[in-house]
Amino acid sequence: MKDQSTGTASQIQLPLNIQLLAENSFETYVPDRNSDAISNLKKQLQPGSMPLLYLWGQKMTGCSHLLQAACNQAAASGKTCVYLPMEQFSEENISILDGMEQVDLICIDHLQLIAGQPHWNEALFHLFNRVIEAGSALLLAGDNPPQAIGFRLPDLVSRLASCVIYQILPLTDAGKILLLENRAKLKGLQLSEDAAQFILNRADRGVENLLEVLESLDRHSLAAMRKLTIPFIKDTMGW
């Protein structure tokens, strides 16, 4: 980790075969009802701090986006960082946490997937203690608060509960419209507020579905060389 590399984030990430999405930044995150939480999170992740942070929220509330944003910010400031999405690791991968406290910022995502596994409970507890001793930063995310996520080791639950905890709330309809507009812009598309509202009115309003609709529109607009007007959206989606 830090003593085994030149200190760049990529040298830590590449052996793990986990690549961060460059577009996942704090600037591209739609804060909506989470403005205060995001503002405080950014302050606590400033260079020189050693935060222990825990985010929790439902699926598609953007916790993964925020963890990757934190890593991208750390890398941009010359800090070492690592992003560990737990769906990519089995119980045999516990050794991945060995020496991880040497990294400036450790981001562990989808904690609910390892909560019921005793060996991961033990490994995470010991990592927590080493991180505190080393003075590294630890940013964790799951779908429930520490006491309700399902960890079986009481000492680990206590450690997690000692973190600064933020609940990340789902987007409002206004936030979903802004998300569609922002994602379209990242794709080089122009999506007016009226067109975004039209999509919201006609589609399933779940964030995952809305983004799938936008992906489909992106493909069809490229093939047809058409802009994302309401008539084009209506014809393409059969609405």
PyRosetta script that sets phi, psi and omega in degrees:
from pyrosetta import init, pose_from_sequence

init()
pose = pose_from_sequence("MKDQSTGTASQIQLPLNIQLLAENSFETYVPDRNSDAISNLKKQLQPGSMPLLYLWGQKMTGCSHLLQAACNQAAASGKTCVYLPMEQFSEENISILDGMEQVDLICIDHLQLIAGQPHWNEALFHLFNRVIEAGSALLLAGDNPPQAIGFRLPDLVSRLASCVIYQILPLTDAGKILLLENRAKLKGLQLSEDAAQFILNRADRGVENLLEVLESLDRHSLAAMRKLTIPFIKDTMGW")
pose.set_psi(1, -123.2)
pose.set_omega(1, -173.3)
pose.set_phi(2, -60.9)
pose.set_psi(2, -37.8)
pose.set_omega(2, -177.6)
pose.set_phi(3, -87.0)
pose.set_psi(3, 2.4)
pose.set_omega(3, -179.4)
pose.set_phi(4, -116.4)
pose.set_psi(4, 3.6)
pose.set_omega(4, -178.3)
pose.set_phi(5, -140.8)
pose.set_psi(5, 179.0)
pose.set_omega(5, 177.3)
pose.set_phi(6, -84.4)
pose.set_psi(6, 2.2)
pose.set_omega(6, 175.3)
pose.set_phi(7, 95.9)
pose.set_psi(7, 10.1)
pose.set_omega(7, 178.0)
pose.set_phi(8, -91.5)
pose.set_psi(8, 148.2)
pose.set_omega(8, -178.3)
pose.set_phi(9, -64.0)
pose.set_psi(9, -38.0)
pose.set_omega(9, -174.6)
pose.set_phi(10, -63.2)
pose.set_psi(10, -32.7)
pose.set_omega(10, -178.7)
pose.set_phi(11, -70.1)
pose.set_psi(11, -23.3)
pose.set_omega(11, 175.8)
pose.set_phi(12, -84.8)
pose.set_psi(12, -38.4)
pose.set_omega(12, -175.0)
pose.set_phi(13, -74.6)
pose.set_psi(13, -38.8)
pose.set_omega(13, -171.8)
pose.set_phi(14, -60.1)
pose.set_psi(14, -43.0)
pose.set_omega(14, 177.8)
pose.set_phi(15, -60.9)
pose.set_psi(15, -23.0)
pose.set_omega(15, 179.8)
pose.set_phi(16, -88.8)
pose.set_psi(16, -5.3)
pose.set_omega(16, -179.1)
pose.set_phi(17, 57.0)
pose.set_psi(17, 35.7)
pose.set_omega(17, 177.8)
pose.set_phi(18, -119.7)
pose.set_psi(18, 117.4)
pose.set_omega(18, -178.4)
pose.set_phi(19, -107.4)
pose.set_psi(19, 135.0)
pose.set_omega(19, 176.8)
pose.set_phi(20, -80.4)
pose.set_psi(20, 146.2)
pose.set_omega(20, 173.5)
pose.set_phi(21, -82.4)
pose.set_psi(21, 120.5)
pose.set_omega(21, -176.4)
pose.set_phi(22, -61.7)
pose.set_psi(22, -29.4)
pose.set_omega(22, -178.4)
pose.set_phi(23, -75.6)
pose.set_psi(23, -10.2)
pose.set_omega(23, 178.2)
pose.set_phi(24, -82.9)
pose.set_psi(24, 90.6)
pose.set_omega(24, 179.8)
pose.set_phi(25, -128.2)
pose.set_psi(25, 169.9)
pose.set_omega(25, 175.7)
pose.set_phi(26, -66.9)
pose.set_psi(26, -28.4)
pose.set_omega(26, -179.0)
pose.set_phi(27, -71.1)
pose.set_psi(27, -31.5)
pose.set_omega(27, -178.5)
pose.set_phi(28, -92.0)
pose.set_psi(28, -3.2)
pose.set_omega(28, 176.9)
pose.set_phi(29, -80.7)
pose.set_psi(29, 134.4)
pose.set_omega(29, 177.6)
pose.set_phi(30, -89.1)
pose.set_psi(30, 106.5)
pose.set_omega(30, -173.2)
pose.set_phi(31, -70.0)
pose.set_psi(31, -39.7)
pose.set_omega(31, 178.3)
pose.set_phi(32, 49.7)
pose.set_psi(32, -120.5)
pose.set_omega(32, -178.4)
pose.set_phi(33, -77.0)
pose.set_psi(33, -2.0)
pose.set_omega(33, -176.5)
pose.set_phi(34, -102.6)
pose.set_psi(34, 17.5)
pose.set_omega(34, -174.5)
pose.set_phi(35, -55.3)
pose.set_psi(35, -47.4)
pose.set_omega(35, -178.5)
pose.set_phi(36, -64.8)
pose.set_psi(36, -42.8)
pose.set_omega(36, -179.8)
pose.set_phi(37, -62.7)
pose.set_psi(37, -43.2)
pose.set_omega(37, -178.1)
pose.set_phi(38, -68.4)
pose.set_psi(38, -40.5)
pose.set_omega(38, 178.8)
pose.set_phi(39, -60.6)
pose.set_psi(39, -45.2)
pose.set_omega(39, 179.4)
pose.set_phi(40, -68.1)
pose.set_psi(40, -38.6)
pose.set_omega(40, 178.9)
pose.set_phi(41, -60.5)
pose.set_psi(41, -45.5)
pose.set_omega(41, 179.7)
pose.set_phi(42, -61.5)
pose.set_psi(42, -40.6)
pose.set_omega(42, 178.7)
pose.set_phi(43, -64.0)
pose.set_psi(43, -41.3)
pose.set_omega(43, -176.5)
pose.set_phi(44, -73.7)
pose.set_psi(44, -14.7)
pose.set_omega(44, 178.8)
pose.set_phi(45, -97.9)
pose.set_psi(45, 9.4)
pose.set_omega(45, 178.3)
pose.set_phi(46, -64.5)
pose.set_psi(46, 149.4)
pose.set_omega(46, 178.5)
pose.set_phi(47, -53.5)
pose.set_psi(47, 138.3)
pose.set_omega(47, 179.1)
pose.set_phi(48, 99.6)
pose.set_psi(48, -18.5)
pose.set_omega(48, 179.1)
pose.set_phi(49, -88.8)
pose.set_psi(49, 160.6)
pose.set_omega(49, -179.9)
pose.set_phi(50, -132.6)
pose.set_psi(50, 65.6)
pose.set_omega(50, -171.9)
pose.set_phi(51, -79.5)
pose.set_psi(51, 152.5)
pose.set_omega(51, 168.5)
pose.set_phi(52, -116.9)
pose.set_psi(52, 108.7)
pose.set_omega(52, -170.1)
pose.set_phi(53, -125.8)
pose.set_psi(53, 145.2)
pose.set_omega(53, -179.0)
pose.set_phi(54, -134.9)
pose.set_psi(54, 120.8)
pose.set_omega(54, 176.0)
pose.set_phi(55, -107.7)
pose.set_psi(55, 141.9)
pose.set_omega(55, 173.2)
pose.set_phi(56, -143.4)
pose.set_psi(56, 145.6)
pose.set_omega(56, -179.4)
pose.set_phi(57, -175.7)
pose.set_psi(57, 166.6)
pose.set_omega(57, 178.9)
pose.set_phi(58, -66.5)
pose.set_psi(58, 168.6)
pose.set_omega(58, 176.3)
pose.set_phi(59, -57.8)
pose.set_psi(59, 139.0)
pose.set_omega(59, 177.2)
pose.set_phi(60, 70.2)
pose.set_psi(60, 21.3)
pose.set_omega(60, 172.6)
pose.set_phi(61, -88.0)
pose.set_psi(61, -10.2)
pose.set_omega(61, 173.9)
pose.set_phi(62, 101.3)
pose.set_psi(62, 15.5)
pose.set_omega(62, 178.9)
pose.set_phi(63, -61.5)
pose.set_psi(63, -41.1)
pose.set_omega(63, 179.4)
pose.set_phi(64, -64.4)
pose.set_psi(64, -40.3)
pose.set_omega(64, 176.2)
pose.set_phi(65, -56.9)
pose.set_psi(65, -45.0)
pose.set_omega(65, -177.0)
pose.set_phi(66, -67.9)
pose.set_psi(66, -38.2)
pose.set_omega(66, 177.4)
pose.set_phi(67, -64.9)
pose.set_psi(67, -42.1)
pose.set_omega(67, 178.0)
pose.set_phi(68, -68.7)
pose.set_psi(68, -35.7)
pose.set_omega(68, 176.3)
pose.set_phi(69, -61.3)
pose.set_psi(69, -41.7)
pose.set_omega(69, 178.8)
pose.set_phi(70, -62.7)
pose.set_psi(70, -41.4)
pose.set_omega(70, 178.1)
pose.set_phi(71, -65.4)
pose.set_psi(71, -43.9)
pose.set_omega(71, 179.6)
pose.set_phi(72, -61.9)
pose.set_psi(72, -39.2)
pose.set_omega(72, 178.4)
pose.set_phi(73, -66.7)
pose.set_psi(73, -42.3)
pose.set_omega(73, 179.3)
pose.set_phi(74, -63.0)
pose.set_psi(74, -44.5)
pose.set_omega(74, -179.8)
pose.set_phi(75, -62.2)
pose.set_psi(75, -40.0)
pose.set_omega(75, -179.4)
pose.set_phi(76, -64.9)
pose.set_psi(76, -26.7)
pose.set_omega(76, -179.8)
pose.set_phi(77, -94.4)
pose.set_psi(77, 8.3)
pose.set_omega(77, 175.7)
pose.set_phi(78, 87.4)
pose.set_psi(78, 11.8)
pose.set_omega(78, -180.0)
pose.set_phi(79, -91.4)
pose.set_psi(79, 153.0)
pose.set_omega(79, 172.4)
pose.set_phi(80, -80.6)
pose.set_psi(80, 145.2)
pose.set_omega(80, -178.8)
pose.set_phi(81, -153.3)
pose.set_psi(81, 160.4)
pose.set_omega(81, 176.4)
pose.set_phi(82, -148.0)
pose.set_psi(82, 140.4)
pose.set_omega(82, 177.9)
pose.set_phi(83, -116.3)
pose.set_psi(83, 121.5)
pose.set_omega(83, -176.7)
pose.set_phi(84, -120.6)
pose.set_psi(84, 97.9)
pose.set_omega(84, 174.4)
pose.set_phi(85, -83.0)
pose.set_psi(85, 118.7)
pose.set_omega(85, -168.8)
pose.set_phi(86, -65.4)
pose.set_psi(86, -16.1)
pose.set_omega(86, 177.7)
pose.set_phi(87, -68.7)
pose.set_psi(87, -14.1)
pose.set_omega(87, -179.7)
pose.set_phi(88, -95.1)
pose.set_psi(88, 4.6)
pose.set_omega(88, -175.8)
pose.set_phi(89, -129.7)
pose.set_psi(89, 137.1)
pose.set_omega(89, 176.0)
pose.set_phi(90, -101.9)
pose.set_psi(90, -179.7)
pose.set_omega(90, -178.6)
pose.set_phi(91, -64.1)
pose.set_psi(91, -22.4)
pose.set_omega(91, 179.0)
pose.set_phi(92, -75.3)
pose.set_psi(92, -11.0)
pose.set_omega(92, -176.0)
pose.set_phi(93, -95.0)
pose.set_psi(93, 13.0)
pose.set_omega(93, -174.9)
pose.set_phi(94, -57.4)
pose.set_psi(94, -30.9)
pose.set_omega(94, -178.1)
pose.set_phi(95, -63.7)
pose.set_psi(95, -12.4)
pose.set_omega(95, 178.7)
pose.set_phi(96, -59.9)
pose.set_psi(96, -24.6)
pose.set_omega(96, -179.1)
pose.set_phi(97, -82.4)
pose.set_psi(97, -10.9)
pose.set_omega(97, -179.3)
pose.set_phi(98, -62.7)
pose.set_psi(98, 124.7)
pose.set_omega(98, 178.0)
pose.set_phi(99, 76.7)
pose.set_psi(99, 2.0)
pose.set_omega(99, -176.1)
pose.set_phi(100, -64.9)
pose.set_psi(100, -21.3)
pose.set_omega(100, -179.6)
pose.set_phi(101, -65.2)
pose.set_psi(101, -12.3)
pose.set_omega(101, 178.1)
pose.set_phi(102, -78.2)
pose.set_psi(102, -11.4)
pose.set_omega(102, 178.8)
pose.set_phi(103, -82.4)
pose.set_psi(103, 143.2)
pose.set_omega(103, -178.5)
pose.set_phi(104, -63.6)
pose.set_psi(104, -42.8)
pose.set_omega(104, -178.4)
pose.set_phi(105, -134.7)
pose.set_psi(105, 120.2)
pose.set_omega(105, 177.5)
pose.set_phi(106, -109.9)
pose.set_psi(106, 121.7)
pose.set_omega(106, 178.7)
pose.set_phi(107, -114.5)
pose.set_psi(107, 119.3)
pose.set_omega(107, -179.1)
pose.set_phi(108, -117.9)
pose.set_psi(108, 121.5)
pose.set_omega(108, -172.1)
pose.set_phi(109, -109.0)
pose.set_psi(109, 154.0)
pose.set_omega(109, 175.6)
pose.set_phi(110, 58.1)
pose.set_psi(110, 52.4)
pose.set_omega(110, -178.9)
pose.set_phi(111, -59.4)
pose.set_psi(111, -26.6)
pose.set_omega(111, -177.8)
pose.set_phi(112, -59.1)
pose.set_psi(112, -22.7)
pose.set_omega(112, -177.0)
pose.set_phi(113, -75.3)
pose.set_psi(113, -18.0)
pose.set_omega(113, 179.8)
pose.set_phi(114, -115.5)
pose.set_psi(114, 0.9)
pose.set_omega(114, -173.8)
pose.set_phi(115, -60.0)
pose.set_psi(115, -35.6)
pose.set_omega(115, -176.8)
pose.set_phi(116, -89.9)
pose.set_psi(116, 8.0)
pose.set_omega(116, -176.6)
pose.set_phi(117, -106.5)
pose.set_psi(117, 109.2)
pose.set_omega(117, -174.4)
pose.set_phi(118, -53.3)
pose.set_psi(118, -41.2)
pose.set_omega(118, -177.2)
pose.set_phi(119, -65.8)
pose.set_psi(119, -38.0)
pose.set_omega(119, 176.6)
pose.set_phi(120, -68.7)
pose.set_psi(120, -36.0)
pose.set_omega(120, 175.8)
pose.set_phi(121, -56.9)
pose.set_psi(121, -48.8)
pose.set_omega(121, -179.4)
pose.set_phi(122, -64.1)
pose.set_psi(122, -44.9)
pose.set_omega(122, -176.7)
pose.set_phi(123, -64.9)
pose.set_psi(123, -40.6)
pose.set_omega(123, -179.8)
pose.set_phi(124, -69.2)
pose.set_psi(124, -38.0)
pose.set_omega(124, 177.4)
pose.set_phi(125, -59.9)
pose.set_psi(125, -46.8)
pose.set_omega(125, -179.0)
pose.set_phi(126, -68.2)
pose.set_psi(126, -36.6)
pose.set_omega(126, 175.5)
pose.set_phi(127, -61.1)
pose.set_psi(127, -43.4)
pose.set_omega(127, 179.5)
pose.set_phi(128, -54.9)
pose.set_psi(128, -48.0)
pose.set_omega(128, -179.4)
pose.set_phi(129, -63.6)
pose.set_psi(129, -40.0)
pose.set_omega(129, -179.6)
pose.set_phi(130, -68.9)
pose.set_psi(130, -36.4)
pose.set_omega(130, 178.5)
pose.set_phi(131, -63.4)
pose.set_psi(131, -43.6)
pose.set_omega(131, 178.8)
pose.set_phi(132, -61.2)
pose.set_psi(132, -43.2)
pose.set_omega(132, -179.6)
pose.set_phi(133, -67.3)
pose.set_psi(133, -37.7)
pose.set_omega(133, -176.6)
pose.set_phi(134, -80.3)
pose.set_psi(134, -19.2)
pose.set_omega(134, -179.2)
pose.set_phi(135, 79.0)
pose.set_psi(135, 24.9)
pose.set_omega(135, 176.5)
pose.set_phi(136, -83.6)
pose.set_psi(136, 173.0)
pose.set_omega(136, 176.8)
pose.set_phi(137, -103.9)
pose.set_psi(137, 141.5)
pose.set_omega(137, -178.5)
pose.set_phi(138, -130.4)
pose.set_psi(138, 122.2)
pose.set_omega(138, 179.6)
pose.set_phi(139, -122.2)
pose.set_psi(139, 118.9)
pose.set_omega(139, -173.9)
pose.set_phi(140, -118.9)
pose.set_psi(140, 153.5)
pose.set_omega(140, 178.1)
pose.set_phi(141, -144.9)
pose.set_psi(141, 141.4)
pose.set_omega(141, 176.6)
pose.set_phi(142, -151.7)
pose.set_psi(142, -178.2)
pose.set_omega(142, -176.6)
pose.set_phi(143, -94.6)
pose.set_psi(143, 1.1)
pose.set_omega(143, 178.4)
pose.set_phi(144, -149.5)
pose.set_psi(144, 163.1)
pose.set_omega(144, 175.6)
pose.set_phi(145, -65.6)
pose.set_psi(145, 163.3)
pose.set_omega(145, -173.8)
pose.set_phi(146, -51.8)
pose.set_psi(146, -40.8)
pose.set_omega(146, -175.3)
pose.set_phi(147, -73.8)
pose.set_psi(147, -13.2)
pose.set_omega(147, -173.7)
pose.set_phi(148, -119.5)
pose.set_psi(148, 2.7)
pose.set_omega(148, -174.6)
pose.set_phi(149, -84.0)
pose.set_psi(149, -17.7)
pose.set_omega(149, 173.7)
pose.set_phi(150, 109.1)
pose.set_psi(150, 10.8)
pose.set_omega(150, 175.8)
pose.set_phi(151, -66.9)
pose.set_psi(151, 141.7)
pose.set_omega(151, -173.4)
pose.set_phi(152, -99.3)
pose.set_psi(152, -11.1)
pose.set_omega(152, -177.5)
pose.set_phi(153, -96.6)
pose.set_psi(153, 110.1)
pose.set_omega(153, -176.2)
pose.set_phi(154, -55.8)
pose.set_psi(154, -38.5)
pose.set_omega(154, 180.0)
pose.set_phi(155, -64.3)
pose.set_psi(155, -34.7)
pose.set_omega(155, 177.6)
pose.set_phi(156, -69.5)
pose.set_psi(156, -42.7)
pose.set_omega(156, 177.4)
pose.set_phi(157, -58.5)
pose.set_psi(157, -41.1)
pose.set_omega(157, 178.1)
pose.set_phi(158, -63.0)
pose.set_psi(158, -42.3)
pose.set_omega(158, 177.9)
pose.set_phi(159, -62.2)
pose.set_psi(159, -46.2)
pose.set_omega(159, -178.6)
pose.set_phi(160, -64.0)
pose.set_psi(160, -38.7)
pose.set_omega(160, 179.9)
pose.set_phi(161, -67.4)
pose.set_psi(161, -19.8)
pose.set_omega(161, 179.3)
pose.set_phi(162, -80.8)
pose.set_psi(162, -9.3)
pose.set_omega(162, 178.0)
pose.set_phi(163, -69.3)
pose.set_psi(163, 162.7)
pose.set_omega(163, 165.5)
pose.set_phi(164, -75.3)
pose.set_psi(164, 122.2)
pose.set_omega(164, -170.9)
pose.set_phi(165, -111.9)
pose.set_psi(165, 132.6)
pose.set_omega(165, 175.9)
pose.set_phi(166, -126.5)
pose.set_psi(166, 129.9)
pose.set_omega(166, 169.5)
pose.set_phi(167, -88.1)
pose.set_psi(167, 129.2)
pose.set_omega(167, 178.1)
pose.set_phi(168, -99.2)
pose.set_psi(168, 116.7)
pose.set_omega(168, -173.2)
pose.set_phi(169, -86.9)
pose.set_psi(169, 150.2)
pose.set_omega(169, 177.4)
pose.set_phi(170, -63.0)
pose.set_psi(170, 156.5)
pose.set_omega(170, 179.0)
pose.set_phi(171, -69.2)
pose.set_psi(171, 143.0)
pose.set_omega(171, 168.3)
pose.set_phi(172, -76.5)
pose.set_psi(172, 174.3)
pose.set_omega(172, 177.3)
pose.set_phi(173, -60.4)
pose.set_psi(173, -39.3)
pose.set_omega(173, 178.3)
pose.set_phi(174, -63.1)
pose.set_psi(174, -38.9)
pose.set_omega(174, 178.0)
pose.set_phi(175, -66.8)
pose.set_psi(175, -36.1)
pose.set_omega(175, 178.7)
pose.set_phi(176, -66.9)
pose.set_psi(176, -37.8)
pose.set_omega(176, 176.9)
pose.set_phi(177, -62.9)
pose.set_psi(177, -44.9)
pose.set_omega(177, 179.2)
pose.set_phi(178, -64.5)
pose.set_psi(178, -38.1)
pose.set_omega(178, 177.3)
pose.set_phi(179, -61.0)
pose.set_psi(179, -46.0)
pose.set_omega(179, 178.7)
pose.set_phi(180, -60.5)
pose.set_psi(180, -43.7)
pose.set_omega(180, 179.8)
pose.set_phi(181, -62.6)
pose.set_psi(181, -44.2)
pose.set_omega(181, -178.5)
pose.set_phi(182, -66.9)
pose.set_psi(182, -43.2)
pose.set_omega(182, -179.8)
pose.set_phi(183, -66.3)
pose.set_psi(183, -37.4)
pose.set_omega(183, 176.7)
pose.set_phi(184, -62.1)
pose.set_psi(184, -42.1)
pose.set_omega(184, -179.4)
pose.set_phi(185, -62.7)
pose.set_psi(185, -39.7)
pose.set_omega(185, 178.0)
pose.set_phi(186, -62.7)
pose.set_psi(186, -27.4)
pose.set_omega(186, 179.1)
pose.set_phi(187, -87.9)
pose.set_psi(187, 0.3)
pose.set_omega(187, -178.3)
pose.set_phi(188, 80.7)
pose.set_psi(188, 20.5)
pose.set_omega(188, -179.0)
pose.set_phi(189, -106.7)
pose.set_psi(189, 153.8)
pose.set_omega(189, 173.0)
pose.set_phi(190, -106.3)
pose.set_psi(190, 118.4)
pose.set_omega(190, 178.9)
pose.set_phi(191, -124.9)
pose.set_psi(191, 112.3)
pose.set_omega(191, -178.3)
pose.set_phi(192, -71.7)
pose.set_psi(192, 161.8)
pose.set_omega(192, 177.7)
pose.set_phi(193, -61.5)
pose.set_psi(193, -37.9)
pose.set_omega(193, 178.6)
pose.set_phi(194, -63.8)
pose.set_psi(194, -40.6)
pose.set_omega(194, 179.5)
pose.set_phi(195, -68.3)
pose.set_psi(195, -39.6)
pose.set_omega(195, 176.9)
pose.set_phi(196, -63.5)
pose.set_psi(196, -40.8)
pose.set_omega(196, 177.7)
pose.set_phi(197, -63.8)
pose.set_psi(197, -38.0)
pose.set_omega(197, 177.5)
pose.set_phi(198, -61.0)
pose.set_psi(198, -44.0)
pose.set_omega(198, 177.4)
pose.set_phi(199, -61.0)
pose.set_psi(199, -45.0)
pose.set_omega(199, -178.1)
pose.set_phi(200, -62.7)
pose.set_psi(200, -37.4)
pose.set_omega(200, -178.4)
pose.set_phi(201, -70.8)
pose.set_psi(201, -30.3)
pose.set_omega(201, -174.0)
pose.set_phi(202, -99.9)
pose.set_psi(202, -29.3)
pose.set_omega(202, -174.7)
pose.set_phi(203, -92.1)
pose.set_psi(203, 164.8)
pose.set_omega(203, 166.3)
pose.set_phi(204, -58.2)
pose.set_psi(204, 130.8)
pose.set_omega(204, -170.8)
pose.set_phi(205, -83.0)
pose.set_psi(205, 2.4)
pose.set_omega(205, 175.4)
pose.set_phi(206, -63.1)
pose.set_psi(206, 140.0)
pose.set_omega(206, -176.1)
pose.set_phi(207, -58.7)
pose.set_psi(207, -42.9)
pose.set_omega(207, -178.8)
pose.set_phi(208, -59.9)
pose.set_psi(208, -44.3)
pose.set_omega(208, 179.8)
pose.set_phi(209, -65.9)
pose.set_psi(209, -42.1)
pose.set_omega(209, -180.0)
pose.set_phi(210, -59.8)
pose.set_psi(210, -40.5)
pose.set_omega(210, 179.0)
pose.set_phi(211, -69.5)
pose.set_psi(211, -32.7)
pose.set_omega(211, 175.5)
pose.set_phi(212, -66.6)
pose.set_psi(212, -39.0)
pose.set_omega(212, 176.0)
pose.set_phi(213, -60.4)
pose.set_psi(213, -44.7)
pose.set_omega(213, -179.6)
pose.set_phi(214, -63.4)
pose.set_psi(214, -39.6)
pose.set_omega(214, 177.6)
pose.set_phi(215, -60.9)
pose.set_psi(215, -43.4)
pose.set_omega(215, 179.6)
pose.set_phi(216, -63.5)
pose.set_psi(216, -44.0)
pose.set_omega(216, 178.8)
pose.set_phi(217, -63.5)
pose.set_psi(217, -37.4)
pose.set_omega(217, 178.3)
pose.set_phi(218, -60.7)
pose.set_psi(218, -47.4)
pose.set_omega(218, -179.5)
pose.set_phi(219, -62.5)
pose.set_psi(219, -45.8)
pose.set_omega(219, -176.9)
pose.set_phi(220, -70.1)
pose.set_psi(220, -35.8)
pose.set_omega(220, 179.7)
pose.set_phi(221, -68.3)
pose.set_psi(221, -35.2)
pose.set_omega(221, 177.8)
pose.set_phi(222, -66.8)
pose.set_psi(222, -44.1)
pose.set_omega(222, -179.2)
pose.set_phi(223, -66.7)
pose.set_psi(223, -37.7)
pose.set_omega(223, -176.6)
pose.set_phi(224, -93.0)
pose.set_psi(224, -5.5)
pose.set_omega(224, -176.2)
pose.set_phi(225, 54.0)
pose.set_psi(225, 46.9)
pose.set_omega(225, -177.8)
pose.set_phi(226, -120.4)
pose.set_psi(226, 151.5)
pose.set_omega(226, 174.8)
pose.set_phi(227, -81.7)
pose.set_psi(227, 162.5)
pose.set_omega(227, -178.6)
pose.set_phi(228, -84.6)
pose.set_psi(228, 68.0)
pose.set_omega(228, 175.1)
pose.set_phi(229, -85.4)
pose.set_psi(229, 163.5)
pose.set_omega(229, 178.8)
pose.set_phi(230, -60.9)
pose.set_psi(230, -45.2)
pose.set_omega(230, 177.2)
pose.set_phi(231, -58.7)
pose.set_psi(231, -40.4)
pose.set_omega(231, 178.8)
pose.set_phi(232, -65.4)
pose.set_psi(232, -43.7)
pose.set_omega(232, 179.5)
pose.set_phi(233, -62.0)
pose.set_psi(233, -42.7)
pose.set_omega(233, -180.0)
pose.set_phi(234, -61.7)
pose.set_psi(234, -46.1)
pose.set_omega(234, -179.2)
pose.set_phi(235, -67.6)
pose.set_psi(235, -42.6)
pose.set_omega(235, -176.2)
pose.set_phi(236, -66.3)
pose.set_psi(236, -42.2)
pose.set_omega(236, -175.9)
pose.set_phi(237, -90.6)
pose.set_psi(237, -5.0)
pose.set_omega(237, 179.0)
pose.set_phi(238, 71.3)
pose.set_psi(238, 31.8)
pose.set_omega(238, -179.6)
pose.set_phi(239, -94.7)
pose.dump_pdb("model.pdb")
